[in-house]
Amino acid sequence: MREPKQSRASAVTLVQVSILGAFVLFAAGVIGWIVHLVRLSITLDDVPDASMAISLVAIPVFAILAGIVSYVVLGLVLDPEARAAGPEGDDS
């Protein structure tokens, strides 16, 4: 009877890691695209003001979000006992 629960847990872990991978790939794609836009505006002798302004906000936001998602998902994957135990101080 232990087998289905273990199978379900590994399926959940696979989904969590897949979501993490997809989000990190998305964040890296957005950051790469913004860097490409800045480089392209410099290459075309355009004024890179708009590209620089967007990149100064968007790159740290996506990097921080990727870090937070990584921290949460890896915390759930690496320490499933803490997740199963529930919040601290819960006596019921």
trRosetta pair geometry for C-beta under 8 A, 3 or more apart (Angstrom, degrees):
i j d omega theta_ij theta_ji phi_ij phi_ji
1 4 7.3 -44 -172 24 48 100
1 5 7.9 39 143 -6 67 109
2 5 6.1 -68 -164 42 45 110
2 6 6.1 39 149 -19 78 113
3 6 5.9 -64 -147 39 30 108
3 7 6.2 30 158 -20 68 109
4 7 5.5 -55 -145 38 34 114
4 8 6.2 36 156 -21 67 104
5 8 5.7 -52 -147 35 30 111
5 9 6.4 32 152 -20 63 105
6 9 5.6 -51 -147 35 32 113
6 10 6.5 29 155 -16 64 104
7 10 6.0 -56 -149 37 30 106
7 11 6.4 31 152 -20 64 106
8 11 5.6 -55 -150 36 32 112
8 12 6.4 33 152 -19 66 104
9 12 5.7 -52 -148 35 32 111
9 13 6.4 34 152 -19 64 105
9 80 7.2 50 -160 -150 121 161
10 13 5.5 -50 -145 37 36 115
10 14 6.3 41 153 -23 65 103
11 14 5.6 -51 -149 34 32 114
11 15 6.6 32 152 -18 64 103
12 15 5.7 -53 -150 36 33 111
12 16 6.4 34 151 -20 65 105
13 16 5.6 -53 -146 36 32 112
13 17 6.3 27 157 -14 66 107
13 77 5.6 100 -141 -126 95 94
14 17 6.0 -56 -144 40 29 106
14 18 6.2 32 154 -21 63 109
15 18 5.6 -56 -146 37 30 114
15 19 6.4 32 155 -20 65 103
16 19 5.9 -53 -149 34 30 110
16 20 6.5 31 151 -18 63 106
16 73 5.1 166 170 -152 100 100
16 76 6.0 -125 -155 93 156 127
16 77 5.8 -176 103 -67 137 104
17 20 5.5 -51 -148 37 35 116
17 21 6.3 37 153 -19 66 105
17 73 7.0 142 -88 163 43 126
17 77 6.5 70 -64 -92 93 150
18 21 5.7 -52 -146 37 31 111
18 22 6.3 31 155 -18 65 106
19 22 5.8 -54 -145 37 30 111
19 23 6.3 26 158 -16 65 108
19 69 7.9 -123 130 -178 94 120
19 73 6.8 -168 82 -104 101 141
20 23 6.0 -60 -147 38 27 106
20 24 6.2 22 159 -14 65 109
20 69 6.2 169 -121 140 72 102
20 70 6.2 96 -154 -103 113 59
20 73 4.3 -156 -73 91 122 166
20 74 7.5 96 -121 -47 157 75
21 24 6.0 -57 -143 40 28 107
21 25 6.1 28 157 -18 64 110
22 25 5.7 -57 -147 39 28 112
22 26 6.3 31 153 -21 64 107
23 26 5.5 -52 -146 36 33 114
23 27 6.3 32 155 -17 66 104
23 65 7.8 -116 173 133 118 99
23 66 6.4 173 133 -115 96 73
23 69 5.1 -64 109 125 155 165
24 27 5.7 -51 -144 38 32 110
24 28 6.2 32 155 -17 64 107
24 66 5.3 95 -110 -151 67 113
24 69 7.5 -154 -57 87 77 123
24 70 6.8 63 -76 -71 117 107
25 28 5.8 -54 -144 39 29 110
25 29 6.3 33 154 -22 63 107
26 29 5.6 -56 -150 35 29 113
26 30 6.5 27 154 -18 65 104
27 30 5.8 -53 -147 36 32 109
27 31 6.3 29 155 -15 65 108
27 62 4.3 163 -147 172 92 103
27 63 6.9 139 171 -80 126 37
27 65 6.5 -171 -99 81 131 100
27 66 4.1 -126 55 -65 173 124
28 31 5.8 -55 -144 41 31 110
28 32 6.1 32 156 -19 65 109
28 66 7.8 87 -42 -104 72 157
29 32 5.7 -55 -143 39 28 111
29 33 6.2 30 157 -22 64 107
30 33 5.7 -54 -147 35 29 113
30 34 6.5 27 155 -17 63 106
30 58 6.8 -119 152 161 114 118
30 62 5.3 -161 83 -109 130 164
31 34 5.9 -55 -148 36 30 109
31 35 6.4 30 154 -17 64 106
31 58 7.8 -176 -95 124 61 95
31 59 5.4 85 -125 -126 93 83
31 62 5.8 -155 -56 88 95 138
31 63 7.0 72 -84 -60 139 88
32 35 5.7 -55 -146 38 31 111
32 36 6.2 36 153 -22 65 106
33 36 5.5 -53 -149 35 31 115
33 37 6.5 34 151 -22 64 102
34 37 5.6 -49 -149 32 34 113
34 38 6.7 34 152 -17 64 102
34 51 7.3 155 -168 -167 73 84
34 54 6.5 -143 -138 114 114 104
34 55 4.7 148 161 -102 120 91
34 58 5.7 -179 -87 87 157 131
34 59 6.1 -143 86 -65 149 94
35 38 5.8 -53 -151 35 34 111
35 39 6.3 30 153 -14 66 108
35 55 7.2 104 -75 -129 50 133
35 59 7.9 78 -55 -94 87 128
36 39 5.8 -58 -146 42 31 109
36 40 6.0 32 155 -22 66 109
37 40 5.7 -54 -142 37 29 112
37 41 6.4 29 158 -20 63 104
37 51 4.8 -163 127 -132 102 120
37 54 7.8 -18 94 74 145 132
37 55 7.6 -172 72 -60 108 114
38 41 6.0 -54 -149 34 29 109
38 42 6.7 25 153 -14 62 106
38 48 5.7 66 -148 -158 70 130
38 51 4.5 168 -90 142 65 125
38 52 6.3 91 -120 -75 112 63
38 55 5.6 -7 -56 -36 130 156
39 42 5.8 -58 -151 38 33 110
39 43 6.2 34 152 -21 67 108
40 43 5.5 -53 -143 37 33 113
40 44 6.2 18 161 -7 67 110
41 44 6.1 -60 -140 46 28 101
41 46 4.3 -88 -159 72 77 112
41 47 7.3 -47 173 83 117 25
41 48 4.1 132 107 -97 131 84
41 51 4.9 -169 0 3 150 150
42 45 7.7 27 -180 -78 33 31
42 46 7.6 -82 -58 50 20 73
42 48 5.7 -7 -60 -53 76 136
47 50 7.9 79 105 4 87 82
48 51 4.7 -63 -164 54 79 113
48 52 5.1 83 132 -30 94 102
49 52 5.9 -61 -144 38 23 108
49 53 6.2 22 159 -19 63 109
50 53 5.8 -55 -145 36 29 111
50 54 6.3 26 158 -15 64 107
51 54 6.0 -56 -147 39 29 108
51 55 6.1 24 157 -17 65 112
52 55 5.7 -58 -141 40 29 109
52 56 6.2 34 158 -26 64 105
53 56 5.9 -52 -148 29 28 112
53 57 7.1 11 157 -4 59 106
54 57 6.3 -72 -159 43 31 100
54 58 5.5 7 163 -5 74 123
55 58 6.0 -60 -119 48 29 99
55 59 5.3 26 -175 -20 69 115
56 59 7.2 -28 -108 30 12 104
56 60 7.6 -1 171 1 43 109
57 60 7.1 -82 -168 42 23 97
57 61 6.3 15 155 -17 65 120
58 61 5.6 -63 -146 39 32 113
58 62 6.1 21 165 -12 70 109
59 62 6.3 -59 -144 41 26 102
59 63 6.1 25 159 -18 63 112
60 63 5.6 -59 -140 41 32 112
60 64 6.0 31 161 -19 68 107
61 64 6.1 -58 -148 38 25 107
61 65 6.3 23 156 -15 63 109
62 65 5.6 -52 -141 40 33 111
62 66 6.2 36 158 -20 65 105
63 66 5.8 -53 -147 36 28 111
63 67 6.5 30 152 -19 62 107
64 67 5.6 -55 -150 37 33 113
64 68 6.3 32 154 -19 67 105
65 68 5.7 -53 -145 36 33 110
65 69 6.3 30 158 -15 66 106
66 69 5.9 -54 -144 40 30 108
66 70 6.2 32 155 -20 64 109
67 70 5.7 -55 -145 37 29 112
67 71 6.2 31 156 -22 64 106
68 71 5.7 -53 -147 34 30 112
68 72 6.4 24 157 -15 65 107
69 72 6.0 -57 -146 39 30 108
69 73 6.1 20 162 -11 67 111
70 73 6.2 -60 -138 43 25 102
70 74 5.8 15 167 -10 64 115
71 74 6.3 -61 -138 44 19 103
71 75 6.1 23 158 -22 59 112
72 75 5.7 -59 -149 35 25 113
72 76 6.5 21 155 -16 63 106
73 76 5.7 -56 -150 37 33 109
73 77 6.2 24 155 -14 68 110
74 77 5.6 -55 -138 42 34 108
74 78 5.6 19 167 -8 70 115
75 78 6.4 -58 -126 46 21 98
75 79 6.0 -33 -175 36 59 110
75 82 7.9 -64 169 74 90 135
76 79 7.4 -80 -124 59 13 71
76 80 7.0 48 174 -92 56 65
76 83 5.7 59 -136 -68 75 145
77 80 7.3 -12 -156 -56 21 90
79 82 4.5 12 144 17 113 117
79 83 6.9 131 109 -16 75 88
80 83 5.4 -55 -153 38 45 114
80 84 6.1 42 152 -19 74 106
81 84 5.7 -57 -145 40 33 108
81 85 6.2 37 154 -28 66 106
82 85 5.7 -49 -144 29 31 114
86 90 4.8 -66 119 54 126 150
87 90 5.1 98 70 -30 80 119
